[in-house]
Amino acid sequence: MTTMTATTITPTELTPVQQIMKRWKMNRNALLELVALLPESGGGWRPWEGGMTTIELVHHLAATPDFFFSAIEEREMLVPPVPPTLAETRELLLRLTAEHEQKLASYAESELREPATIALLNVTEPIAEILHRLIGHEAHHKGQLFVYARMLGVTPPFYVDVTV
C-alpha cells in the first residue's frame, strides 16, 4: 500500500476583485486561444437547425458581459452587430475583452457588496455575485464552443488558462 503525503500550498492572498478577475481571465484566455484555432470556413456552421452559428456563438460570448455590466450600471445593454466573418468576430472579441477587463478591474472592493438587479432574471444580489454569474455564463458557452470546435475538426486547448 502506498501512502501519500499531503502538500500544503499557501495561496497568495487575493482581494475579492483580484479573485473575480483571475477566474474571468482563466476562462477568457482559454476562449481566446480556442477562437484563434477555429477555421474561417466554420464561421457559418451550426450544429443544429436554429442553433447559433460559430460566428453567432463567438459574438454572444464577446457581447454578453455587457448584459451583466448594464444591469449593474442600470442602463441599456450595448450589443454590437454580428460581424460577417469569423476573422472580424475574433477582432470584436479581442476589442471587447480589453474593454471588459478594464471594467472588471475598475470595481472597488466596497462596490462588490452593493446590490444590483438583473431584471430579466428577476434577481437582486451583490455585484460580486452578478460578476460570478458572468463568469459562469461564459464558461457554459465556452463549453459549447469547445464542442463546436471538435465537430469542426479542431483540437481545443485546455479548458482554462492555469497560468493566470
ChimeraX commands (.cxc) that place a marker at each C-alpha (Angstrom):
marker #1 position 0.00,0.00,0.00 radius 0.5
marker #1 position 1.36,3.39,-0.99 radius 0.5
marker #1 position 0.93,6.28,1.39 radius 0.5
marker #1 position 0.58,9.76,0.02 radius 0.5
marker #1 position 1.92,12.83,1.69 radius 0.5
marker #1 position -0.28,15.89,1.52 radius 0.5
marker #1 position 1.34,19.02,0.18 radius 0.5
marker #1 position 0.23,22.30,1.67 radius 0.5
marker #1 position 0.02,25.14,-0.80 radius 0.5
marker #1 position -0.23,28.60,0.65 radius 0.5
marker #1 position -2.14,30.68,-1.86 radius 0.5
marker #1 position -1.23,34.26,-2.43 radius 0.5
marker #1 position -3.83,36.40,-0.74 radius 0.5
marker #1 position -6.05,37.88,-3.44 radius 0.5
marker #1 position -8.59,40.62,-2.92 radius 0.5
marker #1 position -12.17,39.83,-4.00 radius 0.5
marker #1 position -11.70,41.94,-7.16 radius 0.5
marker #1 position -8.47,40.07,-7.95 radius 0.5
marker #1 position -10.24,36.72,-7.39 radius 0.5
marker #1 position -13.01,37.65,-9.81 radius 0.5
marker #1 position -10.50,38.92,-12.36 radius 0.5
marker #1 position -8.42,35.75,-12.05 radius 0.5
marker #1 position -11.39,33.44,-12.62 radius 0.5
marker #1 position -12.63,35.51,-15.55 radius 0.5
marker #1 position -9.18,35.62,-17.17 radius 0.5
marker #1 position -8.67,31.88,-16.70 radius 0.5
marker #1 position -11.79,31.32,-18.80 radius 0.5
marker #1 position -11.39,34.25,-21.20 radius 0.5
marker #1 position -7.77,33.41,-22.06 radius 0.5
marker #1 position -8.78,29.83,-22.91 radius 0.5
marker #1 position -11.64,31.21,-25.01 radius 0.5
marker #1 position -9.28,33.49,-26.93 radius 0.5
marker #1 position -6.94,30.57,-27.56 radius 0.5
marker #1 position -9.82,28.41,-28.77 radius 0.5
marker #1 position -11.28,31.08,-31.07 radius 0.5
marker #1 position -7.86,31.59,-32.67 radius 0.5
marker #1 position -7.90,27.91,-33.71 radius 0.5
marker #1 position -11.33,27.92,-35.37 radius 0.5
marker #1 position -11.25,27.70,-39.17 radius 0.5
marker #1 position -12.75,30.60,-41.09 radius 0.5
marker #1 position -14.71,28.04,-43.12 radius 0.5
marker #1 position -16.55,27.03,-39.93 radius 0.5
marker #1 position -17.89,30.50,-39.18 radius 0.5
marker #1 position -21.33,29.86,-40.68 radius 0.5
marker #1 position -21.61,26.32,-39.36 radius 0.5
marker #1 position -24.31,25.46,-36.81 radius 0.5
marker #1 position -24.71,22.09,-35.08 radius 0.5
marker #1 position -28.49,22.00,-35.45 radius 0.5
marker #1 position -31.20,23.94,-37.26 radius 0.5
marker #1 position -31.97,27.01,-35.20 radius 0.5
marker #1 position -28.75,26.79,-33.17 radius 0.5
marker #1 position -26.21,29.59,-33.17 radius 0.5
marker #1 position -23.57,29.57,-35.88 radius 0.5
marker #1 position -19.95,29.60,-34.77 radius 0.5
marker #1 position -19.82,33.34,-35.52 radius 0.5
marker #1 position -23.02,33.96,-33.55 radius 0.5
marker #1 position -21.75,31.98,-30.55 radius 0.5
marker #1 position -18.41,33.83,-30.50 radius 0.5
marker #1 position -20.32,37.13,-30.86 radius 0.5
marker #1 position -22.57,36.10,-27.96 radius 0.5
marker #1 position -19.51,35.35,-25.81 radius 0.5
marker #1 position -17.94,38.67,-26.79 radius 0.5
marker #1 position -21.01,40.82,-26.17 radius 0.5
marker #1 position -22.79,39.20,-23.23 radius 0.5
marker #1 position -20.59,40.54,-20.41 radius 0.5
marker #1 position -22.26,43.87,-21.12 radius 0.5
marker #1 position -25.61,42.27,-20.19 radius 0.5
marker #1 position -24.25,41.94,-16.65 radius 0.5
marker #1 position -22.46,45.32,-16.64 radius 0.5
marker #1 position -25.59,47.07,-17.92 radius 0.5
marker #1 position -27.63,45.55,-15.09 radius 0.5
marker #1 position -25.08,46.75,-12.54 radius 0.5
marker #1 position -24.98,50.21,-14.12 radius 0.5
marker #1 position -28.76,50.38,-14.67 radius 0.5
marker #1 position -28.51,51.12,-18.38 radius 0.5
marker #1 position -29.36,49.51,-21.70 radius 0.5
marker #1 position -27.12,46.72,-22.93 radius 0.5
marker #1 position -24.76,47.60,-25.78 radius 0.5
marker #1 position -24.97,44.91,-28.46 radius 0.5
marker #1 position -22.60,45.31,-31.39 radius 0.5
marker #1 position -23.74,43.95,-34.75 radius 0.5
marker #1 position -22.80,40.36,-35.59 radius 0.5
marker #1 position -19.76,40.51,-37.90 radius 0.5
marker #1 position -19.99,38.71,-41.25 radius 0.5
marker #1 position -16.73,36.76,-40.88 radius 0.5
marker #1 position -15.02,34.79,-38.16 radius 0.5
marker #1 position -11.91,36.98,-38.56 radius 0.5
marker #1 position -13.97,40.10,-37.78 radius 0.5
marker #1 position -15.66,38.29,-34.89 radius 0.5
marker #1 position -12.22,37.46,-33.45 radius 0.5
marker #1 position -11.32,41.17,-33.67 radius 0.5
marker #1 position -14.54,42.08,-31.87 radius 0.5
marker #1 position -13.81,39.51,-29.15 radius 0.5
marker #1 position -10.31,40.92,-28.64 radius 0.5
marker #1 position -11.55,44.51,-28.50 radius 0.5
marker #1 position -14.35,43.75,-26.07 radius 0.5
marker #1 position -12.07,41.58,-23.95 radius 0.5
marker #1 position -9.82,44.60,-23.38 radius 0.5
marker #1 position -12.83,46.78,-22.51 radius 0.5
marker #1 position -14.34,44.19,-20.18 radius 0.5
marker #1 position -11.03,43.58,-18.45 radius 0.5
marker #1 position -10.75,47.29,-17.69 radius 0.5
marker #1 position -14.34,47.33,-16.42 radius 0.5
marker #1 position -13.77,44.34,-14.12 radius 0.5
marker #1 position -10.53,45.83,-12.76 radius 0.5
marker #1 position -12.27,49.13,-12.03 radius 0.5
marker #1 position -14.56,47.80,-9.30 radius 0.5
marker #1 position -13.73,48.85,-5.76 radius 0.5
marker #1 position -13.98,46.24,-3.01 radius 0.5
marker #1 position -16.86,48.16,-1.41 radius 0.5
marker #1 position -18.81,48.17,-4.70 radius 0.5
marker #1 position -18.78,44.37,-4.82 radius 0.5
marker #1 position -21.06,44.28,-1.76 radius 0.5
marker #1 position -23.61,46.69,-3.23 radius 0.5
marker #1 position -26.85,45.18,-4.55 radius 0.5
marker #1 position -27.75,45.23,-8.22 radius 0.5
marker #1 position -30.73,43.81,-10.08 radius 0.5
marker #1 position -30.84,41.74,-13.23 radius 0.5
marker #1 position -34.43,42.44,-14.21 radius 0.5
marker #1 position -34.58,39.74,-16.87 radius 0.5
marker #1 position -33.66,37.11,-14.28 radius 0.5
marker #1 position -35.71,38.77,-11.53 radius 0.5
marker #1 position -32.74,38.64,-9.17 radius 0.5
marker #1 position -31.17,41.22,-6.87 radius 0.5
marker #1 position -27.83,40.33,-5.32 radius 0.5
marker #1 position -24.41,41.83,-4.55 radius 0.5
marker #1 position -22.39,42.92,-7.57 radius 0.5
marker #1 position -19.80,40.24,-6.76 radius 0.5
marker #1 position -22.47,37.57,-7.31 radius 0.5
marker #1 position -23.51,39.12,-10.61 radius 0.5
marker #1 position -19.88,39.01,-11.74 radius 0.5
marker #1 position -19.74,35.34,-10.76 radius 0.5
marker #1 position -22.85,34.82,-12.92 radius 0.5
marker #1 position -20.97,36.48,-15.80 radius 0.5
marker #1 position -18.10,34.00,-15.36 radius 0.5
marker #1 position -20.47,31.04,-15.13 radius 0.5
marker #1 position -22.36,32.13,-18.23 radius 0.5
marker #1 position -19.13,32.49,-20.16 radius 0.5
marker #1 position -17.86,29.09,-19.01 radius 0.5
marker #1 position -21.14,27.50,-20.15 radius 0.5
marker #1 position -20.96,28.93,-23.67 radius 0.5
marker #1 position -17.21,28.35,-23.89 radius 0.5
marker #1 position -18.01,24.69,-23.28 radius 0.5
marker #1 position -20.45,24.77,-26.19 radius 0.5
marker #1 position -17.75,26.29,-28.37 radius 0.5
marker #1 position -15.35,23.50,-27.38 radius 0.5
marker #1 position -17.89,21.02,-28.77 radius 0.5
marker #1 position -18.28,23.13,-31.93 radius 0.5
marker #1 position -14.50,23.08,-32.33 radius 0.5
marker #1 position -14.36,19.29,-32.02 radius 0.5
marker #1 position -17.15,18.94,-34.59 radius 0.5
marker #1 position -15.18,21.23,-36.93 radius 0.5
marker #1 position -12.09,19.03,-36.57 radius 0.5
marker #1 position -10.21,21.32,-34.16 radius 0.5
marker #1 position -8.48,20.02,-31.05 radius 0.5
marker #1 position -9.30,22.58,-28.38 radius 0.5
marker #1 position -6.82,23.85,-25.80 radius 0.5
marker #1 position -7.10,23.09,-22.09 radius 0.5
marker #1 position -10.41,24.38,-20.75 radius 0.5
marker #1 position -8.81,27.14,-18.64 radius 0.5
marker #1 position -5.56,29.07,-18.60 radius 0.5
marker #1 position -3.82,27.73,-15.49 radius 0.5
marker #1 position -1.03,30.30,-15.79 radius 0.5
marker #1 position -3.23,33.17,-14.60 radius 0.5
marker link #1:1,2 radius 0.2
marker link #1:2,3 radius 0.2
marker link #1:3,4 radius 0.2
marker link #1:4,5 radius 0.2
marker link #1:5,6 radius 0.2
marker link #1:6,7 radius 0.2
marker link #1:7,8 radius 0.2
marker link #1:8,9 radius 0.2
marker link #1:9,10 radius 0.2
marker link #1:10,11 radius 0.2
marker link #1:11,12 radius 0.2
marker link #1:12,13 radius 0.2
marker link #1:13,14 radius 0.2
marker link #1:14,15 radius 0.2
marker link #1:15,16 radius 0.2
marker link #1:16,17 radius 0.2
marker link #1:17,18 radius 0.2
marker link #1:18,19 radius 0.2
marker link #1:19,20 radius 0.2
marker link #1:20,21 radius 0.2
marker link #1:21,22 radius 0.2
marker link #1:22,23 radius 0.2
marker link #1:23,24 radius 0.2
marker link #1:24,25 radius 0.2
marker link #1:25,26 radius 0.2
marker link #1:26,27 radius 0.2
marker link #1:27,28 radius 0.2
marker link #1:28,29 radius 0.2
marker link #1:29,30 radius 0.2
marker link #1:30,31 radius 0.2
marker link #1:31,32 radius 0.2
marker link #1:32,33 radius 0.2
marker link #1:33,34 radius 0.2
marker link #1:34,35 radius 0.2
marker link #1:35,36 radius 0.2
marker link #1:36,37 radius 0.2
marker link #1:37,38 radius 0.2
marker link #1:38,39 radius 0.2
marker link #1:39,40 radius 0.2
marker link #1:40,41 radius 0.2
marker link #1:41,42 radius 0.2
marker link #1:42,43 radius 0.2
marker link #1:43,44 radius 0.2
marker link #1:44,45 radius 0.2
marker link #1:45,46 radius 0.2
marker link #1:46,47 radius 0.2
marker link #1:47,48 radius 0.2
marker link #1:48,49 radius 0.2
marker link #1:49,50 radius 0.2
marker link #1:50,51 radius 0.2
marker link #1:51,52 radius 0.2
marker link #1:52,53 radius 0.2
marker link #1:53,54 radius 0.2
marker link #1:54,55 radius 0.2
marker link #1:55,56 radius 0.2
marker link #1:56,57 radius 0.2
marker link #1:57,58 radius 0.2
marker link #1:58,59 radius 0.2
marker link #1:59,60 radius 0.2
marker link #1:60,61 radius 0.2
marker link #1:61,62 radius 0.2
marker link #1:62,63 radius 0.2
marker link #1:63,64 radius 0.2
marker link #1:64,65 radius 0.2
marker link #1:65,66 radius 0.2
marker link #1:66,67 radius 0.2
marker link #1:67,68 radius 0.2
marker link #1:68,69 radius 0.2
marker link #1:69,70 radius 0.2
marker link #1:70,71 radius 0.2
marker link #1:71,72 radius 0.2
marker link #1:72,73 radius 0.2
marker link #1:73,74 radius 0.2
marker link #1:74,75 radius 0.2
marker link #1:75,76 radius 0.2
marker link #1:76,77 radius 0.2
marker link #1:77,78 radius 0.2
marker link #1:78,79 radius 0.2
marker link #1:79,80 radius 0.2
marker link #1:80,81 radius 0.2
marker link #1:81,82 radius 0.2
marker link #1:82,83 radius 0.2
marker link #1:83,84 radius 0.2
marker link #1:84,85 radius 0.2
marker link #1:85,86 radius 0.2
marker link #1:86,87 radius 0.2
marker link #1:87,88 radius 0.2
marker link #1:88,89 radius 0.2
marker link #1:89,90 radius 0.2
marker link #1:90,91 radius 0.2
marker link #1:91,92 radius 0.2
marker link #1:92,93 radius 0.2
marker link #1:93,94 radius 0.2
marker link #1:94,95 radius 0.2
marker link #1:95,96 radius 0.2
marker link #1:96,97 radius 0.2
marker link #1:97,98 radius 0.2
marker link #1:98,99 radius 0.2
marker link #1:99,100 radius 0.2
marker link #1:100,101 radius 0.2
marker link #1:101,102 radius 0.2
marker link #1:102,103 radius 0.2
marker link #1:103,104 radius 0.2
marker link #1:104,105 radius 0.2
marker link #1:105,106 radius 0.2
marker link #1:106,107 radius 0.2
marker link #1:107,108 radius 0.2
marker link #1:108,109 radius 0.2
marker link #1:109,110 radius 0.2
marker link #1:110,111 radius 0.2
marker link #1:111,112 radius 0.2
marker link #1:112,113 radius 0.2
marker link #1:113,114 radius 0.2
marker link #1:114,115 radius 0.2
marker link #1:115,116 radius 0.2
marker link #1:116,117 radius 0.2
marker link #1:117,118 radius 0.2
marker link #1:118,119 radius 0.2
marker link #1:119,120 radius 0.2
marker link #1:120,121 radius 0.2
marker link #1:121,122 radius 0.2
marker link #1:122,123 radius 0.2
marker link #1:123,124 radius 0.2
marker link #1:124,125 radius 0.2
marker link #1:125,126 radius 0.2
marker link #1:126,127 radius 0.2
marker link #1:127,128 radius 0.2
marker link #1:128,129 radius 0.2
marker link #1:129,130 radius 0.2
marker link #1:130,131 radius 0.2
marker link #1:131,132 radius 0.2
marker link #1:132,133 radius 0.2
marker link #1:133,134 radius 0.2
marker link #1:134,135 radius 0.2
marker link #1:135,136 radius 0.2
marker link #1:136,137 radius 0.2
marker link #1:137,138 radius 0.2
marker link #1:138,139 radius 0.2
marker link #1:139,140 radius 0.2
marker link #1:140,141 radius 0.2
marker link #1:141,142 radius 0.2
marker link #1:142,143 radius 0.2
marker link #1:143,144 radius 0.2
marker link #1:144,145 radius 0.2
marker link #1:145,146 radius 0.2
marker link #1:146,147 radius 0.2
marker link #1:147,148 radius 0.2
marker link #1:148,149 radius 0.2
marker link #1:149,150 radius 0.2
marker link #1:150,151 radius 0.2
marker link #1:151,152 radius 0.2
marker link #1:152,153 radius 0.2
marker link #1:153,154 radius 0.2
marker link #1:154,155 radius 0.2
marker link #1:155,156 radius 0.2
marker link #1:156,157 radius 0.2
marker link #1:157,158 radius 0.2
marker link #1:158,159 radius 0.2
marker link #1:159,160 radius 0.2
marker link #1:160,161 radius 0.2
marker link #1:161,162 radius 0.2
marker link #1:162,163 radius 0.2
marker link #1:163,164 radius 0.2
view
